[in-house]
C-alpha cells in the first residue's frame, strides 16, 4: 500500500505544538467567578443574668424574698419606730456578717402612754408644792433642793422607761428570729431560733386598745432548745405573721435545693 508523502514529514509529537501555534489562546465561554471567601461566624455572647435571682436555682428564693419586700414596702424606717423595716443603721451584737435584717419590732407606742402621763404629772407636781402645808415649814433653800431632787427622780423614771421600751426589741433576719429583753443597764436576756426550726406561729389580740390600734402578741413555737419566742404587744401582728410565713417558705426551698447556710 503506498504511503503518503506528507506522513513522514509530520511527527506525532509535533501535532500539539503546531496546533497550539496556529490556534490562539483558548478563551473560556463563561466568565471566571471569584472564589468566595469563607464567612466568619460571629460568636454570640449569652446575656449574663443581671441579678443572682434571675438564675433558675434562686428563682423560688427571689419570689419569697420579693413578697416580703412587697409586704413591708409601705412601712416606716424611722429609727424610733415601733415597726422598723429593713433598717440601714440598726444592728445588734450577735449579727452574723452581712446578715440582712428584715424587721425590728418594739412594743406599740400606745403601751408608753401610761408612763408618759405619769412622767408628765410628776413634772408638773412641783407647781402645787406651795399649797402643801407640810412643805411650807422647810426653809426656801431646802424647798429648792427638794424640787431639784423631785425632778431628778422624774427624769430617772422617764429615762429608764424609755430605755426599756427602746432596747426591748424583737428582730427578724433572713436566717433567724431574735428576742432581746432589756431589764436595765446591767442585765439583758437574748433568745434566738433559726427560721428553719419554726413549727407554728400564733397571733393574739384582745381588748379595745389592741383592736383599735392594731397591735398584739406573736407567739413563735420552735423545735429548738428555746420552745417559745414571744413578740409582745408589737404593731401589726398579722403582717408579722405573713412575713414569717414567707421566710419559712424561703428556708424550705433552700433546704430542698441544698443551699442551707
PALO-420584 format. One line per field, with one value per residue (C-alpha): residue number from 1; z, x, y. Coordinates in Angstrom, 1 decimal, decimal comma. Example, Ala and Ser with C-alpha at 12.3 -4.5 7.8 and 13.67 -1.06 7.14 Angstrom:
BEGIN
num <- [1  2]
up <- [7,8  7,1]
east <- [12,3  13,7]
north <- [-4,5  -1,1]
// end
This chain:
BEGIN
num <- [1  2  3  4  5  6  7  8  9  10  11  12  13  14  15  16  17  18  19  20  21  22  23  24  25  26  27  28  29  30  31  32  33  34  35  36  37  38  39  40  41  42  43  44  45  46  47  48  49  50  51  52  53  54  55  56  57  58  59  60  61  62  63  64  65  66  67  68  69  70  71  72  73  74  75  76  77  78  79  80  81  82  83  84  85  86  87  88  89  90  91  92  93  94  95  96  97  98  99  100  101  102  103  104  105  106  107  108  109  110  111  112  113  114  115  116  117  118  119  120  121  122  123  124  125  126  127  128  129  130  131  132  133  134  135  136  137  138  139  140  141  142  143  144  145  146  147  148  149  150  151  152  153  154  155  156  157  158  159  160  161  162  163  164  165  166  167  168  169  170  171  172  173  174  175  176  177  178  179  180  181  182  183  184  185  186  187  188  189  190  191  192  193  194  195  196  197  198  199  200  201  202  203  204  205  206  207  208  209  210  211  212  213  214  215  216  217  218  219  220  221  222  223  224  225  226  227  228  229  230  231  232  233  234  235  236  237  238  239  240  241  242  243  244  245  246  247  248  249  250  251  252  253  254  255  256  257  258  259  260  261]
up <- [0,0  -1,0  1,9  1,9  1,3  3,9  6,6  7,3  7,4  10,3  13,6  16,1  18,8  16,7  16,4  19,7  19,2  15,7  16,6  19,6  17,3  14,8  17,3  19,5  23,3  24,5  25,8  28,2  27,1  30,7  32,8  35,7  39,0  42,0  44,7  47,7  50,9  53,9  56,1  59,7  62,1  64,9  68,4  70,1  73,8  76,1  78,2  81,8  84,4  85,9  89,3  91,1  91,5  87,7  87,7  87,9  91,2  93,1  91,4  94,2  96,7  94,9  94,8  98,5  99,3  96,9  98,5  101,9  100,4  98,9  102,3  104,2  101,5  102,9  106,5  108,1  108,5  111,3  114,0  116,7  115,1  116,7  113,4  111,6  108,2  106,7  108,8  107,5  110,8  113,2  114,3  117,2  118,9  117,6  114,0  111,6  108,9  106,2  107,7  106,4  109,0  107,8  110,7  114,1  116,4  119,6  121,8  120,3  121,1  122,9  125,6  126,6  127,3  131,0  131,9  129,7  131,6  134,9  134,0  132,9  136,2  138,2  136,1  136,9  140,5  142,0  140,9  143,7  146,4  147,8  148,6  150,7  154,3  155,4  153,0  154,0  157,3  155,4  154,6  151,0  150,4  151,4  149,3  146,3  147,0  147,3  144,0  142,2  143,8  142,6  139,0  139,2  140,2  137,4  134,8  136,0  135,9  132,4  131,1  132,4  130,9  127,5  127,6  128,4  125,5  123,0  123,8  124,2  120,6  118,5  115,3  112,2  110,0  106,8  109,0  112,5  114,9  118,0  121,2  123,3  126,7  128,3  132,1  133,0  132,1  133,8  132,7  129,5  128,0  124,4  122,9  119,3  117,0  113,3  111,0  109,7  113,1  113,5  113,8  114,5  114,7  116,7  116,8  119,6  120,0  122,9  124,3  122,8  122,6  120,8  118,3  117,8  117,4  115,7  118,0  119,7  120,6  118,2  119,8  117,8  118,7  117,7  117,7  119,3  122,9  123,4  122,7  122,6  121,5  122,2  120,5  123,0  122,0  118,6  115,9  113,1  114,3  111,2  108,9  111,1  110,7  106,9  106,8  108,9  106,6  103,6  105,3  106,3  102,7  101,6  104,1  103,0  99,4  100,3  102,1  99,0  96,8  99,3  99,9  103,6  105,4]
east <- [0,0  1,5  2,4  1,6  4,4  3,5  3,1  6,9  7,3  4,9  5,9  3,2  4,9  4,7  1,0  0,2  2,9  1,9  -1,7  -1,1  0,9  -1,8  -4,7  -4,9  -5,3  -8,2  -10,9  -13,5  -17,1  -18,1  -16,6  -14,4  -16,2  -14,3  -13,7  -15,9  -14,1  -15,3  -17,7  -16,6  -19,3  -19,7  -19,8  -22,9  -22,5  -25,2  -26,5  -25,5  -28,2  -28,5  -29,2  -28,5  -32,2  -32,5  -30,9  -33,2  -31,7  -32,7  -36,0  -38,0  -35,7  -36,3  -40,0  -40,3  -38,0  -39,7  -43,1  -41,6  -40,3  -43,8  -45,4  -43,2  -42,6  -45,1  -43,8  -41,6  -37,8  -37,6  -35,1  -37,6  -40,4  -42,0  -42,2  -38,9  -38,5  -35,0  -33,2  -29,9  -28,4  -29,7  -27,5  -27,1  -24,2  -24,7  -25,3  -23,5  -21,6  -23,9  -27,0  -29,9  -32,4  -35,9  -37,9  -37,1  -40,2  -40,8  -43,9  -46,6  -46,4  -49,7  -48,1  -46,0  -49,0  -49,2  -45,6  -45,6  -48,7  -47,1  -43,9  -45,9  -47,8  -44,5  -43,0  -45,9  -46,3  -43,8  -46,2  -48,5  -45,8  -46,5  -50,1  -48,8  -48,7  -46,2  -43,6  -44,0  -42,3  -39,0  -36,7  -36,7  -33,3  -34,5  -37,6  -35,4  -33,3  -36,5  -37,7  -34,5  -34,5  -38,0  -37,2  -34,1  -36,4  -38,8  -36,1  -34,7  -38,1  -38,9  -35,4  -35,5  -38,9  -37,7  -34,6  -36,7  -39,0  -36,2  -33,9  -36,6  -36,6  -37,7  -35,7  -36,5  -33,5  -33,1  -31,9  -33,4  -35,8  -34,3  -35,9  -33,9  -35,3  -33,6  -34,2  -31,7  -28,2  -26,6  -28,8  -30,4  -31,6  -31,3  -33,1  -33,0  -34,1  -33,5  -36,4  -36,0  -37,0  -40,2  -43,1  -46,1  -46,8  -49,8  -51,2  -53,4  -55,2  -57,5  -59,1  -60,4  -57,0  -55,3  -58,1  -58,4  -54,6  -53,9  -51,2  -50,9  -48,7  -47,0  -46,1  -43,5  -43,2  -39,9  -38,2  -35,0  -33,8  -36,0  -39,5  -41,3  -40,3  -42,8  -43,1  -45,2  -47,6  -46,0  -47,7  -49,5  -49,0  -50,9  -48,2  -45,5  -47,2  -47,2  -43,5  -42,6  -44,6  -42,7  -39,4  -40,2  -41,1  -37,8  -35,9  -37,8  -36,9  -33,3  -33,3  -34,7  -32,0  -29,3  -28,4  -29,0  -26,4]
north <- [0,0  3,3  5,7  9,3  11,6  14,0  11,4  11,1  14,8  15,1  13,6  12,7  14,8  17,9  17,9  19,7  22,3  23,2  23,1  25,5  27,7  28,0  28,3  31,3  31,4  29,3  31,6  30,1  30,7  31,6  34,4  33,3  33,5  34,8  32,3  33,3  33,8  31,7  33,6  34,2  33,3  35,8  34,4  35,4  36,1  34,9  37,7  37,3  37,5  41,0  39,6  36,3  35,8  35,5  32,1  29,1  27,9  31,1  31,8  30,5  32,2  35,5  35,1  34,6  37,5  39,8  39,0  40,0  43,3  43,9  43,4  45,8  48,4  50,9  50,7  53,4  53,3  55,9  54,7  55,4  53,5  50,5  48,8  49,2  47,6  46,8  49,4  50,8  52,0  49,4  46,5  44,1  42,4  38,8  39,8  37,5  39,4  40,8  39,1  41,1  42,5  42,2  43,7  45,3  45,4  47,2  47,5  49,6  53,3  53,1  51,0  54,0  56,3  55,2  56,1  59,2  60,5  59,6  61,5  64,5  64,5  64,3  67,1  69,4  68,4  70,9  73,7  72,5  72,2  75,7  74,6  71,7  73,0  70,3  71,6  75,3  74,6  73,9  76,8  78,1  76,6  73,1  73,5  74,2  71,1  69,1  70,4  69,6  66,1  65,6  66,5  64,2  61,3  62,2  62,2  58,9  57,2  58,5  57,7  54,2  53,5  54,9  52,7  49,7  50,4  51,2  48,2  45,6  44,6  41,6  41,0  39,0  38,4  36,3  33,4  33,7  35,4  37,1  38,3  40,8  41,6  44,6  44,9  47,5  48,8  45,8  42,9  41,8  38,5  37,4  34,4  33,3  30,4  29,6  30,2  26,7  25,2  27,3  25,0  27,3  31,0  32,3  35,8  37,0  40,4  41,2  44,3  47,5  49,2  46,3  46,1  49,8  50,5  47,2  45,6  42,3  39,4  37,0  33,6  31,6  27,9  26,2  22,9  24,3  24,4  27,5  26,2  29,6  33,1  35,8  39,2  41,1  43,9  44,6  46,6  44,9  41,3  39,9  41,4  39,9  36,5  36,9  37,9  34,8  32,6  33,8  33,4  29,9  29,1  30,5  28,3  25,2  26,0  26,4  23,1  21,4  22,9  22,1  25,8  25,8  28,1]
// end
